[in-house]
Each structure stands twice: as structure tokens, then as C-alpha cells.
Amino acid sequence: MRIIYCDSVFDNKIIEPDYEEEKKSAINVGFDFSLISFEELVDENIATSLRFVKEAASKEYGLYRGWMLTPNQYQNLYIGLLKKNIELINSPTEYKHCHYLPESYSKIESKTPKSNWTKELTNDSIIKLTREFEDSPIIVKDFVKSEKHNWEDACFIPNASNSDKVKSVVNKFIELRGDFLNEGLVFRQFEELEFLTEHSKSGMPLTKEFRVFFANKKIVKVLDYWDEGEYGDTKPELDDFIEIAQRIESNFFTMDVAKRKNGEWIIMELGDGQVAGLPDNADGNEFYNKLREIIVQ
């Protein structure tokens, strides 16, 4: 199996510095790798983006580890690599399934905050959806990301029935996301989670969350989501989540889980494992070694 990393913006022949340590770990446990140009891929110059990817002599499986891609960008990468006899671990449909919350919501609904969404960015559509939460606190995000580091102004709405506050927060969120807004808006019930600490830069409240990587429905690694704060002996109870993972339509994905104040564990969101970051607390060698053990037959 080959790992596909993004190259450096300044030198197409070296890896993006943020992935240098991951690459070293991948090599240490026996993976090969190739580099692509993220910028050329986004600009739809597929052949140029993949010009340094050596074609496989026989069919080879690949795994992308790089910046987030839209489903269309991922499809272009997937098809471009197929022409070089390399098949990524997730198909475009499987990528979208975990990348966009609405695609997988039905699979995790029993264990995740109540959510609804719209692609219509009109006041009427927004107010109609937020009214479903009555006077509960909610957060707003797009189909992929939130503006959680702008918590008060562009993420958290203390009372969903306060239409003026809803409009203010949503408008600021849309402004900040700009051209990077993914598909539409998602509103989610705000859950009281077990407090961890306050973010050292943004002041956002951090809670006890964990990122669980799954490959072929098996756990690769369970990692502290945040690199700040003391988790102590807190560890997630995973039995229910492992059962849910069997229904997720993806071969490599993440499940971010958190502990509510009442002690219940819930799913915050899923993500495609190829574009999910490894927290700084992760041991890269352990991660890639376990990944190889599970997916390389």
C-alpha cells in the first residue's frame, strides 16, 4: 500500500512540513509513499498534481493523508490515481459518506446530538430549522466544519428561539467561512460535556473528547482529541461505538466521541480518516504500525 501525501507549496519534490513526521513513521513500518500537489489538484490540473506519482506495475492500494478535499476534488484524485493503477482505500461515495454529516447522520442518530440542515441560506429556511429546537442552545456549522474558535460570534446560539441571535451568529459564520462554506448549514443541539480546559488562544471551552480511527471496521487508535488540558484517567466506553462502526459505509474513518456531564458517551461527528488530523499526542509509529497490521493483507 502506498501513502499519498501533499507536497510543499515551495518545493514540489519535498513533503508538506506538517506531514514530515507522519511520513517518517510510515516509512519506519514499511509503507511506500508518493507526493501530489494539493494546489494543482484544487485547480483541477490533475495530471500536473500527480506528475510525481509513479505508476504501479500492478494494481496497488493507496491511502491519502493530506488536507481536506471537497467530494469533487476527492473524486478527481481518486480517478487520477486509478489511471496510475492505484486505488484509494475509500471510493468517492465512501469519502462523502463520512465527510458530510448529513450523509451519515442516520447511522449515528441514536448516539449523536439532534441535528438538521439546509442548503437554502435564507432567513425563512434558517428560522424554520432552528425553531425545531425550541429554546434549547444549539451550534451552527456547515456540512463539514464549524467556527468553534469564534465560539460566541459564529458558533454558539444560547437560545434557538431567539431569532435575532440566530441571524447574527449565522451571518457571522457564513461571512467567516466565505468561499470555503461546505454545501449548506447544519444546526445541532448543544450538549453539556465534561469540561477539560479553556483553549489557550481562543478561550473556547474544551471538553473531554477523543478521536477514534477505524480501518476495516477495527479500531486503529484512540487518541485524546485536544493537546491541552489533563484528561486524567478518563477513557471512552467504546462497545456501542464499535457496533455502530460496523454500519458506517467507509473503510477508513474517524469517530470523535465525547463525555456528557451526566456520564453518557456520545458521537460528536464522523470524518474520513484520510483527511482527519493526528493530534500531537499521537505516537506516529504506533499509529502506522497498527494501520498496516489491519489493512495490509
C-alpha positions as CSV (number, residue, x, y, z in Angstrom):
1,M,0.0,0.0,0.0
2,R,1.2,3.5,-0.8
3,I,0.5,6.6,1.3
4,I,-0.2,9.7,-0.8
5,Y,0.9,13.0,0.9
6,C,0.7,16.6,-0.2
7,D,3.9,18.3,-1.3
8,S,5.3,21.6,-0.1
9,V,4.0,24.7,-1.8
10,F,7.5,25.9,-2.2
11,D,9.1,22.7,-3.5
12,N,7.1,20.0,-5.3
13,K,9.8,17.4,-4.5
14,I,9.5,17.5,-0.7
15,I,6.6,16.8,1.6
16,E,4.4,19.4,3.2
17,P,6.3,20.1,6.5
18,D,3.2,19.3,8.6
19,Y,3.3,15.7,7.4
20,E,7.0,15.1,7.7
21,E,6.8,13.3,11.0
22,E,3.9,11.1,9.7
23,K,5.9,10.2,6.6
24,K,8.9,9.1,8.7
25,S,6.6,6.9,10.8
26,A,5.0,5.4,7.7
27,I,8.4,4.6,6.2
28,N,9.6,3.1,9.6
29,V,6.8,0.5,9.5
30,G,7.2,-0.3,5.8
31,F,4.9,1.9,3.8
32,D,5.9,3.5,0.5
33,F,4.8,7.0,-0.4
34,S,4.2,9.5,-3.2
35,L,3.7,13.2,-3.3
36,I,0.9,15.2,-5.0
37,S,0.3,18.9,-5.4
38,F,-2.7,20.0,-3.4
39,E,-2.8,23.3,-5.1
40,E,-2.8,21.8,-8.6
41,L,-5.5,19.3,-7.5
42,V,-7.7,22.1,-6.2
43,D,-7.2,24.0,-9.5
44,E,-8.3,20.8,-11.4
45,N,-4.9,20.3,-13.0
46,I,-5.0,16.6,-12.2
47,A,-2.1,15.4,-14.4
48,T,0.2,18.1,-13.1
49,S,-0.9,17.4,-9.5
50,L,0.0,13.7,-9.9
51,R,3.1,14.1,-12.1
52,F,5.5,12.7,-9.4
53,V,3.3,9.7,-8.6
54,K,5.0,6.7,-10.1
55,E,2.6,4.4,-11.9
56,A,2.2,1.0,-10.2
57,A,3.3,-2.1,-12.2
58,S,0.3,-4.0,-10.9
59,K,-2.8,-2.8,-9.0
60,E,-1.8,-1.2,-5.7
61,Y,-3.9,0.2,-2.9
62,G,-3.4,3.7,-1.7
63,L,-4.3,5.9,1.3
64,Y,-4.4,9.7,1.1
65,R,-3.1,11.7,4.1
66,G,-3.5,15.4,3.4
67,W,-5.6,18.5,3.5
68,M,-9.4,18.3,3.3
69,L,-10.9,17.9,-0.1
70,T,-14.4,18.5,-1.4
71,P,-16.1,15.4,-2.7
72,N,-15.5,16.6,-6.3
73,Q,-11.8,17.2,-5.6
74,Y,-11.5,13.8,-4.0
75,Q,-13.2,12.2,-7.0
76,N,-10.7,13.8,-9.3
77,L,-7.8,12.5,-7.1
78,Y,-9.4,9.0,-7.0
79,I,-9.8,8.8,-10.8
80,G,-6.4,10.3,-11.4
81,L,-4.7,7.7,-9.2
82,L,-6.7,4.9,-10.8
83,K,-5.1,5.8,-14.1
84,K,-1.8,5.1,-12.4
85,N,-3.1,1.7,-11.2
86,I,-3.5,3.0,-7.6
87,E,-6.9,2.6,-5.8
88,L,-7.6,4.7,-2.8
89,I,-8.9,3.0,0.3
90,N,-12.3,4.9,0.1
91,S,-14.3,5.4,-3.0
92,P,-15.7,8.9,-3.7
93,T,-19.1,7.8,-2.3
94,E,-17.4,6.4,0.8
95,Y,-15.4,9.6,1.2
96,K,-18.6,11.7,1.1
97,H,-20.4,9.4,3.5
98,C,-18.2,10.4,6.4
99,H,-17.1,13.9,5.2
100,Y,-20.6,15.4,5.1
101,L,-22.6,15.0,8.4
102,P,-26.0,14.7,6.6
103,E,-24.7,11.7,4.6
104,S,-24.1,9.6,7.7
105,Y,-26.4,11.1,10.3
106,S,-28.9,8.3,10.1
107,K,-26.2,5.8,11.0
108,I,-25.2,7.7,14.2
109,E,-28.5,9.4,15.1
110,S,-29.1,7.4,18.2
111,K,-25.8,8.4,19.7
112,T,-25.3,12.0,18.5
113,P,-26.9,15.4,19.1
114,K,-30.1,16.1,17.3
115,S,-29.3,17.8,14.0
116,N,-31.0,19.3,11.0
117,W,-29.7,21.0,7.9
118,T,-30.4,23.1,4.8
119,K,-28.7,24.2,1.6
120,E,-31.0,27.2,1.4
121,L,-29.3,30.1,3.1
122,T,-32.5,32.1,3.5
123,N,-33.8,33.6,6.7
124,D,-37.1,31.6,6.4
125,S,-35.2,28.3,6.0
126,I,-32.9,29.0,8.9
127,I,-35.6,30.1,11.3
128,K,-37.8,27.1,10.4
129,L,-35.0,24.7,11.3
130,T,-33.9,26.5,14.5
131,R,-37.5,26.6,15.8
132,E,-37.4,22.8,15.9
133,F,-35.0,23.1,18.9
134,E,-37.5,25.4,20.7
135,D,-35.5,27.4,23.4
136,S,-32.5,24.9,23.6
137,P,-29.0,26.0,23.0
138,I,-27.6,25.0,19.6
139,I,-24.5,25.4,17.4
140,V,-24.2,26.1,13.7
141,K,-21.7,24.6,11.3
142,D,-21.5,23.7,7.6
143,F,-21.6,20.1,6.4
144,V,-18.0,19.7,7.5
145,K,-16.7,22.4,9.8
146,S,-17.7,24.9,12.4
147,E,-16.1,28.2,13.5
148,K,-15.6,26.8,17.0
149,H,-12.7,29.1,17.7
150,N,-15.1,32.0,17.1
151,W,-17.4,30.4,19.7
152,E,-19.5,33.4,20.8
153,D,-19.8,35.2,17.5
154,A,-20.1,32.4,14.9
155,C,-20.8,29.1,16.5
156,F,-22.9,29.0,19.7
157,I,-26.5,30.2,19.9
158,P,-27.7,30.1,23.6
159,N,-31.4,30.1,22.7
160,A,-32.6,28.7,19.4
161,S,-35.9,30.7,19.7
162,N,-34.0,34.0,19.7
163,S,-34.3,34.8,16.0
164,D,-32.1,37.9,16.2
165,K,-29.3,36.0,17.8
166,V,-29.7,33.2,15.3
167,K,-29.4,35.6,12.4
168,S,-26.4,37.3,13.9
169,V,-24.4,34.1,14.6
170,V,-25.4,32.5,11.3
171,N,-24.5,35.6,9.3
172,K,-21.1,35.8,11.0
173,F,-20.5,32.1,10.4
174,I,-21.3,32.5,6.7
175,E,-19.0,35.5,6.5
176,L,-16.1,33.8,8.1
177,R,-16.5,30.6,6.0
178,G,-16.7,32.6,2.8
179,D,-15.9,30.6,-0.3
180,F,-15.0,27.6,1.9
181,L,-18.6,27.0,3.1
182,N,-19.3,23.3,2.6
183,E,-22.7,22.8,0.9
184,G,-25.0,24.4,3.5
185,L,-25.8,24.9,7.2
186,V,-26.2,22.3,9.9
187,F,-27.8,23.1,13.3
188,R,-27.0,20.8,16.2
189,Q,-28.3,20.5,19.8
190,F,-25.7,21.8,22.2
191,E,-24.7,19.2,24.7
192,E,-23.2,19.9,28.1
193,L,-19.9,18.0,28.0
194,E,-17.4,17.3,30.8
195,F,-15.1,20.3,30.9
196,L,-11.4,19.9,30.2
197,T,-9.9,23.4,30.0
198,E,-10.1,26.7,28.0
199,H,-8.2,26.9,24.7
200,S,-5.0,28.9,25.3
201,K,-5.5,31.1,22.3
202,S,-9.3,31.4,21.5
203,G,-10.6,30.9,25.1
204,M,-13.1,28.4,23.7
205,P,-14.2,25.8,26.3
206,L,-12.5,22.5,25.6
207,T,-14.2,19.3,26.7
208,K,-13.2,15.7,27.1
209,E,-13.2,14.4,23.6
210,F,-11.4,11.5,21.9
211,R,-10.7,10.7,18.2
212,V,-11.1,7.1,17.3
213,F,-9.6,5.9,14.0
214,F,-11.3,2.9,12.4
215,A,-9.9,0.8,9.5
216,N,-11.9,-2.1,8.0
217,K,-14.3,-1.6,11.0
218,K,-11.5,-2.2,13.5
219,I,-10.0,0.3,15.9
220,V,-6.6,1.6,14.8
221,K,-6.0,4.1,17.7
222,V,-7.9,6.0,20.4
223,L,-6.4,9.5,20.9
224,D,-7.0,12.5,23.1
225,Y,-8.7,15.0,20.8
226,W,-7.1,18.0,22.4
227,D,-3.4,18.5,23.1
228,E,-4.3,20.9,26.0
229,G,-5.7,20.0,29.4
230,E,-5.4,17.0,31.6
231,Y,-7.6,14.0,30.7
232,G,-6.6,12.1,33.8
233,D,-8.0,8.5,33.8
234,T,-10.9,9.3,31.5
235,K,-11.3,6.8,28.7
236,P,-14.3,6.4,26.4
237,E,-16.6,3.4,26.7
238,L,-16.4,2.0,23.1
239,D,-18.7,-1.0,22.9
240,D,-21.7,0.9,21.4
241,F,-19.4,2.8,19.1
242,I,-17.7,-0.3,17.8
243,E,-21.2,-1.7,17.0
244,I,-22.2,1.5,15.1
245,A,-18.9,1.5,13.2
246,Q,-19.9,-1.8,11.6
247,R,-22.6,0.1,9.8
248,I,-20.5,3.0,8.6
249,E,-20.0,2.9,4.8
250,S,-16.3,3.6,4.8
251,N,-13.1,1.6,5.1
252,F,-11.1,4.2,6.9
253,F,-12.8,6.9,9.1
254,T,-12.7,8.7,12.4
255,M,-15.3,8.9,15.1
256,D,-15.0,11.8,17.5
257,V,-16.6,10.9,20.8
258,A,-17.2,12.9,24.0
259,K,-18.4,12.5,27.5
260,R,-21.6,14.3,28.6
261,K,-21.8,15.8,32.1
262,N,-24.2,13.0,33.0
263,G,-21.6,10.4,32.2
264,E,-23.1,9.3,28.9
265,W,-20.7,9.0,25.9
266,I,-21.9,10.4,22.5
267,I,-20.6,10.8,19.0
268,M,-19.7,14.3,18.0
269,E,-19.1,13.6,14.4
270,L,-17.5,11.2,11.8
271,G,-14.8,12.1,9.4
272,D,-12.9,10.4,6.5
273,G,-9.7,9.1,8.0
274,Q,-7.6,10.3,5.2
275,V,-8.2,14.0,5.9
276,A,-8.5,13.7,9.7
277,G,-5.6,15.1,11.7
278,L,-3.5,13.2,14.1
279,P,-3.4,15.0,17.4
280,D,0.1,16.0,18.5
281,N,-0.2,13.4,21.4
282,A,-0.3,10.6,18.9
283,D,2.6,8.1,18.5
284,G,3.1,8.1,14.7
285,N,4.9,4.7,14.7
286,E,2.2,3.0,16.8
287,F,-0.5,4.5,14.6
288,Y,1.0,3.5,11.2
289,N,2.1,0.1,12.6
290,K,-1.4,-0.7,13.7
291,L,-2.8,0.7,10.4
292,R,-0.5,-1.6,8.4
293,E,-1.5,-4.6,10.6
294,I,-5.2,-4.1,9.8
295,I,-5.2,-3.0,6.2
296,V,-2.2,-4.7,4.5
297,Q,-3.1,-8.3,3.8
